[in-house]
Amino acid sequence: MGNLCCLCSSHHRLKIFARGWRFVMDDDGTLRVTTPSGITRTTRPPGMRPPAPEPTETTGSPPPTPTPDDEPPPF
């Protein structure tokens, strides 16, 4: 059951009954919601950061890696 996500009742109804909305869950738990007009919003599980940008030609080196949070979430 890799497609489970926690939605409030109004967003659940939107996912089930509204036409044109797309909900896509990636393997890492990232949820992408696309509206009928084509706007996409992305959410990630707590504690997950967006992927680091690729190195640029001007710098030649990757950006510094961010330090992890002091304490992980309680779940």
C-alpha positions as CSV (number, residue, x, y, z in Angstrom):
1,M,0.0,0.0,0.0
2,G,2.5,2.6,-1.2
3,N,-0.2,5.2,-2.1
4,L,-1.5,6.0,1.3
5,C,-1.3,9.6,2.4
6,C,-3.0,11.6,5.2
7,L,-5.6,14.0,3.9
8,C,-8.2,16.0,5.7
9,S,-11.8,15.2,4.7
10,S,-12.2,18.1,2.2
11,H,-8.9,17.2,0.4
12,H,-9.9,13.5,0.4
13,R,-13.3,14.4,-1.2
14,L,-11.4,16.5,-3.8
15,K,-9.0,13.6,-4.6
16,I,-11.9,11.1,-4.9
17,F,-14.7,13.1,-6.6
18,A,-13.3,16.3,-8.3
19,R,-12.3,15.9,-11.9
20,G,-9.0,17.0,-13.2
21,W,-7.0,16.8,-10.0
22,R,-4.0,14.5,-9.9
23,F,-2.3,13.1,-6.8
24,V,1.0,11.3,-7.3
25,M,3.0,9.7,-4.5
26,D,6.6,8.9,-5.2
27,D,8.5,6.0,-3.7
28,D,10.2,8.3,-1.2
29,G,6.9,9.6,0.2
30,T,6.9,12.9,-1.8
31,L,3.3,13.9,-2.8
32,R,2.7,15.9,-5.9
33,V,-0.8,17.4,-6.4
34,T,-1.7,19.0,-9.7
35,T,-4.8,21.2,-10.1
36,P,-7.0,21.1,-13.2
37,S,-5.3,24.4,-14.3
38,G,-1.9,22.7,-14.2
39,I,-0.4,24.1,-11.0
40,T,1.6,21.5,-9.1
41,R,2.3,21.6,-5.4
42,T,4.8,19.2,-3.7
43,T,4.9,18.1,-0.1
44,R,7.5,15.9,1.6
45,P,7.4,13.9,4.7
46,P,8.5,15.8,7.8
47,G,12.3,16.0,8.1
48,M,12.8,15.5,4.3
49,R,14.6,18.2,2.4
50,P,14.3,18.9,-1.3
51,P,17.0,17.5,-3.5
52,A,20.3,19.5,-3.6
53,P,20.8,21.5,-6.8
54,E,23.3,20.2,-9.4
55,P,26.7,21.9,-9.5
56,T,27.0,24.8,-11.9
57,E,29.6,25.5,-14.5
58,T,30.8,28.7,-12.7
59,T,31.5,27.1,-9.4
60,G,32.6,23.6,-10.5
61,S,31.8,22.1,-7.1
62,P,28.6,20.9,-5.5
63,P,26.9,23.2,-2.9
64,P,27.6,22.4,0.7
65,T,25.5,19.6,2.3
66,P,23.1,21.0,4.9
67,T,23.6,19.6,8.4
68,P,20.8,17.3,9.7
69,D,18.3,18.4,12.3
70,D,19.4,18.1,15.9
71,E,16.5,15.8,16.8
72,P,14.5,13.6,14.5
73,P,10.7,13.8,14.5
74,P,9.0,11.7,17.3
75,F,7.6,9.2,14.8
